[in-house]
């Protein structure tokens, strides 16, 4: 299942949405059963250009639907990192090969995404939306008895 997200969506429900942190309410609640057998990745992302003289080493993309990983000495829900060499090109980024993470919920009715730079700060973008595509798939259970 592909989910297309736009930082400009769902502002009637989440008025604080902005390019670097937003929640999108999905049109219907989707059950991901059996729990623990689903994976998520980011397939692509389109970011606005970085502000002049802002040159982070990378941006970390966090999501509330992925399982936490050890990151920076703690457990965090990091979906992917986007390095400066990719950011400076100011074009859509396709993640190939994809890196899948376990889904941490059994149902989807909203998705929260946010970005922090390598120093833990909110990134500095020119004006514009964040657009991205998530791919969610069920794992194959080889131990089905």
C-alpha positions in Angstrom: 0.0 0.0 0.0 1.3 3.4 -1.0 0.4 6.5 1.1 1.0 9.9 -0.5 1.5 12.7 2.1 1.6 16.5 1.7 2.5 18.8 4.6 -0.4 21.1 3.5 -3.0 18.5 4.2 -5.2 18.2 7.3 -4.7 21.7 8.5 -8.3 21.9 9.5 -7.5 19.1 12.1 -3.9 20.1 12.8 -3.5 23.9 12.4 0.1 23.8 13.5 1.2 21.7 10.5 4.2 23.1 8.7 6.8 21.9 6.2 9.1 20.2 8.8 6.4 18.8 11.2 3.0 17.7 10.2 0.2 15.2 10.8 -2.0 13.9 8.1 -5.4 12.4 8.9 -6.1 9.5 6.6 -9.5 9.3 4.9 -10.3 6.0 6.6 -8.9 3.9 9.5 -6.8 1.1 8.1 -6.2 -2.1 10.2 -2.8 -3.6 10.0 -3.4 -7.1 11.3 -1.8 -9.3 12.3 0.0 -6.8 14.5 3.8 -6.9 14.2 3.9 -8.2 10.6 4.0 -4.9 8.7 6.9 -2.8 7.4 7.1 0.8 6.3 9.6 2.8 4.3 9.8 6.1 2.6 9.9 5.6 -1.2 10.5 9.3 -2.1 10.5 12.8 -0.7 10.3 16.2 -2.3 11.5 19.0 0.0 11.6 22.8 -0.6 15.1 24.2 -1.1 17.3 24.8 2.0 17.7 28.4 3.1 20.9 30.1 1.9 23.9 29.3 4.1 22.1 26.4 5.9 24.2 23.3 5.4 23.3 20.4 7.8 25.2 17.2 7.5 21.8 15.4 7.3 18.2 15.6 8.2 16.5 12.8 10.1 12.9 12.0 9.2 10.9 10.7 12.1 7.5 9.0 12.0 5.1 7.9 14.8 4.2 4.8 12.8 7.7 3.2 12.7 9.2 1.1 15.5 12.0 2.8 17.5 15.7 2.1 16.7 18.8 2.9 18.7 19.8 6.4 17.4 22.0 9.0 19.1 22.2 7.0 22.3 18.5 6.5 22.7 15.4 4.9 21.1 13.9 7.0 18.5 11.3 6.6 15.7 13.7 7.5 12.8 12.4 6.4 9.4 15.4 7.6 7.3 18.2 10.1 7.1 18.7 12.5 4.1 22.3 13.7 3.6 23.3 17.2 2.6 24.6 16.0 -0.8 21.0 14.9 -1.6 19.4 18.0 -0.1 21.6 20.5 -2.0 20.3 19.1 -5.4 16.8 20.6 -4.6 14.9 17.9 -6.4 12.8 14.8 -5.4 14.8 12.1 -3.7 14.1 8.5 -4.4 15.3 6.0 -1.8 16.7 3.0 -3.6 17.1 0.4 -2.2 14.4 1.1 0.4 15.1 0.5 4.1 12.0 -1.0 5.7 11.2 -0.5 9.4 8.6 -2.4 11.5 5.3 -0.6 11.9 4.6 0.2 15.5 0.8 0.4 15.4 -2.1 -2.0 14.5 -4.2 0.7 12.9 -3.6 3.8 10.8 -5.9 6.8 11.1 -3.2 9.5 11.0 0.6 9.8 10.3 2.9 12.3 12.0 6.2 13.1 10.2 8.9 15.5 11.3 12.4 16.5 10.5 15.4 17.4 12.7 18.9 18.2 11.5 22.2 16.6 12.7 22.3 19.0 15.7 18.7 18.2 16.7 17.2 21.5 15.3 14.3 22.1 13.0 15.6 22.5 9.5 15.6 25.9 7.6 13.7 25.7 4.3 12.6 28.2 1.8 8.8 28.4 1.6 7.1 25.3 0.2 5.5 22.0 1.0 7.0 18.6 1.8 5.6 15.8 -0.3 6.5 12.2 0.2 5.4 8.6 -0.5 5.4 5.9 2.2 5.2 2.2 1.3 3.7 -0.2 3.8 3.8 -3.9 3.2 3.0 -7.1 5.1 5.9 -9.4 6.0 5.9 -13.0 4.9 5.4 -15.3 7.9 7.5 -18.4 7.3 6.6 -19.9 10.7 2.9 -20.4 9.9 2.9 -23.9 11.5 
